[in-house]
Amino acid sequence: MRRALLPAVPVLLLALAGCGGNSDAVTGHPAHPAPTTTTPPLKQQDRSLPCDSTIAPPVRVSGPAESMQLNVTSLRRQGSTLRTTYKITSHDRTEALSLPIVDVPPTALLLKHGVIAGRQKPAADTGPVNGSALLYPVGKRPYVKTLALDSLCPGTTWSDVDRHPGDYQVVVVMSVQTDGPPSDKQPADGVQKLPLLEATRDISTKSQ
């Protein structure tokens, strides 16, 4: 039995050499290196808020716990435009709002069961046109602006909104204002998530 096993040993060694991991023992050529992956660069979260999508988290609903409150105070239809007025206030008398508001300025959206069905056209409210930042004393007096929600998504009509107002809400979102510079620590998924502050109002709710 021992004599029958001996010839098989070099065959086994040759097979192992032919399947070498880091080099080719038969030809002498280096083996192909294993594929590598690199960490994607840090990028901003996509906040384009396109049609037929939901508002991507993180989102904070404006309320008493926030230092700065955002409210939708009135809705007024003018033909194919829904004029949406919002107000930013603060219970802290020393609170100031930095204008223009970045990275997402106040943006009006029409939602149907939580899905974006309409929105204002881009650049409806960009703040100072000269690009220089200014501080608005929102703790002393409200900051009030009106947005024109005038661009409906495909498949949505004002007739349907009028027939089924309970299916729709108007939402105003904006970037949460922070007291300090943003963190430079890269999150695990490589995407810097910038919280949005959100205020909603039912279409059927009367203006205040």
Salt bridges, closest charged atoms under 4 A:
GLU66 OE1 - ARG60 NH1 3.97
ASP160 OD2 - LYS112 NZ 3.55
ASP160 OD1 - ARG163 NH2 3.88
ASP160 OD1 - HIS164 NE2 3.74
ASP162 OD1 - ARG77 NH1 2.83
ASP167 OD1 - HIS113 NE2 3.72
ASP189 OD2 - LYS193 NZ 2.37
